Amino acid sequence: MKIITTNLDRGLGNQLFTFHAGLYLGLKANSKVVNFDLTGIQTEKLLRNSAIDDFEISVQGAAFDIEWSQKFKTPNRILFERIIHKFFKKYTITRKLMRQFRSITYGFDSQLETLEAPVQIWGNYQSWRYPSALAEASIEISFRVKNPTPWYLELSQEAKVVRPIAIHMRRGDYVNYASDLGLLSDEYYLGALIHILKKNEFENNEIWIFSDSLGPANVLAAKVQLHLETSSLPFVGGRVKVISPPLDSTSAENLLLLSNASAIITSNSSWSWWAGWIAGGETHVLVPEPYYKAFGGEFIDHIPDHWQRYPSEFL
């Protein structure tokens, strides 16, 4: 049977990229079924208590069926399998024998189009080309939170009225990868915000700051407030606030909440990348350039042309 098995793992943003790549391959390979294996998300669930299965995902217009599966695996077994997979992905012949494809790039991978079902895929696939191709094929994908908290329901309604300017500050585990991914400084976020506020259409919006590290986010909020009070910018809007979700809220909730903004200043994170994409073409999305401190600054076909770039400043 012509089945595409897409293995989802790593963080929520990467899970969303791989999810769209699996649908893309199902389209290109004329698959009958695209199966999404959620086994690999269990590590993310332990770390952040949130993953792609917190979404209720609707896929309309696809010519193939969609299935979801998951098996429990111990951490030791997951580690062992990753070591084996790391060895096998080095060689084309072993990948073909196992009916597996493991992308060795983080951005657009043209080899995906050469695969035939049945096959299993792993990878990152961080490119706008996959969701864009699905949209061009009239495949519509929408996201809702499965079990929304009252906090999320209330704040999402407020966001639709206020239409805030949103900033996403990524810290957390990025501290461990500062030399590669890079930690964006307060100066980047503040400079990007000033750039947006100079556009008259944003002069009345509130400013909401999203972050996985509330301490640095509050410091940034204070800097933003001080600058607004002492500058001549045409900002006559409301408050500057840090979004502080309750313990029972999920990363999925916060991502969709962020996508309700009228303008989004992203970090170099796939999480806020997806908030910008889900927000749609009417939302002004501003991204850092270079996106990463290493990796040549950016992956292949990672950033859509209609998003605006702003010079990065790293810590």
VENJO-V105545 format. One record per residue. PSI is psi as a letter, one per 30 degrees, with the letter a starting at -180 (NA if undefined). BURIAL is I if it has 9 or more other C-alpha atoms within 8 Angstrom, else O. D_FIRST is the distance of its C-alpha to the first C-alpha in Angstrom with 1 decimal. Layout:
PSI;BURIAL;D_FIRST
PSI;BURIAL;D_FIRST
This chain:
k;O;0.0
i;I;3.8
k;I;5.8
k;I;9.4
k;I;11.6
j;I;15.2
j;I;18.0
k;I;21.1
a;I;24.5
a;I;28.1
l;I;30.2
e;I;29.4
e;I;29.9
e;I;27.5
e;I;24.9
e;I;25.2
e;I;24.9
e;I;21.7
e;I;20.3
e;I;21.1
e;I;19.7
e;I;16.3
e;I;16.6
e;I;17.9
e;I;15.1
e;I;12.7
e;I;15.2
e;O;15.7
g;I;12.2
h;O;11.3
l;I;8.5
e;I;7.4
k;I;8.3
j;I;10.9
k;I;12.0
j;I;15.6
j;I;16.9
g;I;20.6
e;I;21.7
f;I;23.6
f;I;25.7
e;O;27.7
e;I;30.1
e;I;30.7
e;I;31.3
e;O;34.0
e;O;35.6
f;O;35.7
h;O;34.7
k;I;32.3
a;I;28.8
f;I;26.2
g;O;25.6
f;I;29.2
k;I;28.0
j;I;26.7
k;O;24.4
k;O;23.8
j;I;21.3
k;O;22.1
g;O;21.0
k;O;17.4
g;O;14.9
l;I;12.1
l;O;12.3
k;O;13.8
l;O;13.8
k;O;16.4
l;I;16.8
k;O;19.7
k;O;21.1
k;O;24.8
k;O;25.9
l;O;29.5
e;O;31.0
e;O;31.6
e;O;28.0
e;I;27.0
e;O;29.7
e;O;28.8
e;O;25.1
e;O;26.4
e;O;28.7
e;O;26.0
e;O;23.8
e;O;26.9
e;O;27.5
e;I;24.0
f;I;23.7
f;O;26.8
k;O;25.3
e;O;22.7
e;O;21.9
e;I;21.2
e;I;19.0
e;I;16.8
e;O;16.8
f;O;15.8
h;I;13.1
k;I;15.4
k;I;17.6
j;I;20.9
k;I;23.0
g;O;26.7
l;I;28.2
f;I;28.9
b;I;28.9
k;I;26.9
j;I;24.6
f;O;23.9
f;O;21.6
e;O;18.9
f;O;18.6
f;O;17.9
l;I;14.6
k;O;11.2
k;I;7.8
k;I;6.8
l;I;10.4
k;I;13.0
k;I;16.1
l;I;19.7
a;I;22.8
e;I;25.4
h;I;24.8
i;I;28.1
k;I;28.4
f;I;29.1
e;O;27.0
e;I;23.7
e;I;25.1
e;O;27.2
e;I;24.3
e;I;22.6
e;I;26.0
f;O;26.4
g;O;23.2
g;O;24.7
j;I;22.4
k;I;24.9
k;O;24.8
l;O;27.5
k;O;28.7
l;O;30.9
k;I;32.2
e;O;31.0
i;O;34.3
k;I;36.9
l;O;40.3
e;O;43.5
e;I;44.5
e;I;41.4
e;I;41.9
e;O;45.5
e;I;45.2
e;I;42.3
e;O;44.6
e;O;47.4
e;I;45.4
f;I;44.6
e;O;48.3
e;O;49.6
i;I;47.0
l;I;47.9
k;I;47.8
k;I;45.5
k;I;45.6
j;I;43.0
j;I;44.6
k;I;42.2
c;I;43.9
b;O;42.6
f;O;40.5
f;I;41.3
e;O;44.6
f;O;43.0
h;I;41.6
e;I;44.6
f;O;45.1
d;I;41.5
e;I;40.4
k;I;44.0
j;I;45.7
k;I;46.9
l;I;50.5
e;O;52.3
e;O;53.8
e;I;50.4
e;I;49.7
e;I;53.2
e;O;53.4
e;I;50.2
e;I;51.5
e;I;54.8
e;O;53.0
e;O;51.2
f;I;54.3
f;I;56.2
k;O;54.1
f;O;56.1
f;O;53.1
g;I;52.4
f;I;56.0
g;I;55.8
k;I;52.6
l;I;52.4
k;I;51.0
k;I;48.4
k;I;47.5
k;I;44.2
l;I;44.0
g;O;42.6
j;I;46.2
e;I;48.8
e;O;51.9
e;O;51.3
e;I;50.1
e;I;53.4
e;O;55.3
e;I;53.5
e;I;54.3
e;O;58.0
e;I;58.0
e;I;56.5
e;I;59.0
e;O;61.9
e;O;60.9
e;I;60.6
f;O;64.0
f;O;65.8
l;O;64.2
g;O;64.8
k;O;61.2
h;O;60.9
j;I;59.1
g;O;60.5
a;O;57.5
b;O;57.1
l;O;56.3
k;I;54.4
k;O;52.3
k;I;49.9
j;O;46.9
j;O;47.1
l;O;44.2
l;O;44.8
f;O;43.2
f;O;40.7
l;I;39.4
l;I;36.2
e;I;35.3
e;I;33.0
e;I;36.0
e;I;38.2
e;I;35.7
e;I;35.5
e;I;39.3
e;I;39.8
f;I;37.8
f;I;40.5
l;I;43.1
f;I;44.7
k;I;44.7
k;I;42.8
j;I;44.2
l;I;41.3
a;I;41.5
h;I;39.4
k;I;36.7
f;I;33.1
e;I;34.0
f;I;36.6
e;I;34.6
e;I;32.1
e;I;35.1
e;I;36.3
e;I;33.0
e;O;32.6
e;I;36.2
l;O;35.7
f;O;37.8
f;O;41.0
k;I;41.3
j;I;43.3
k;I;41.3
k;I;43.3
l;I;41.8
k;I;43.6
j;I;44.1
l;I;43.4
e;I;40.6
l;I;40.7
e;I;43.6
a;I;41.6
g;O;38.4
g;O;40.3
f;I;40.7
l;I;37.4
l;I;33.7
k;O;32.3
h;I;32.0
e;I;32.6
k;O;35.3
k;O;35.1
f;O;38.1
f;O;39.4
k;I;40.0
k;I;43.5
k;O;44.3
k;I;47.3
k;O;48.8
l;I;47.7
j;O;50.3
l;I;49.2
NA;O;51.1
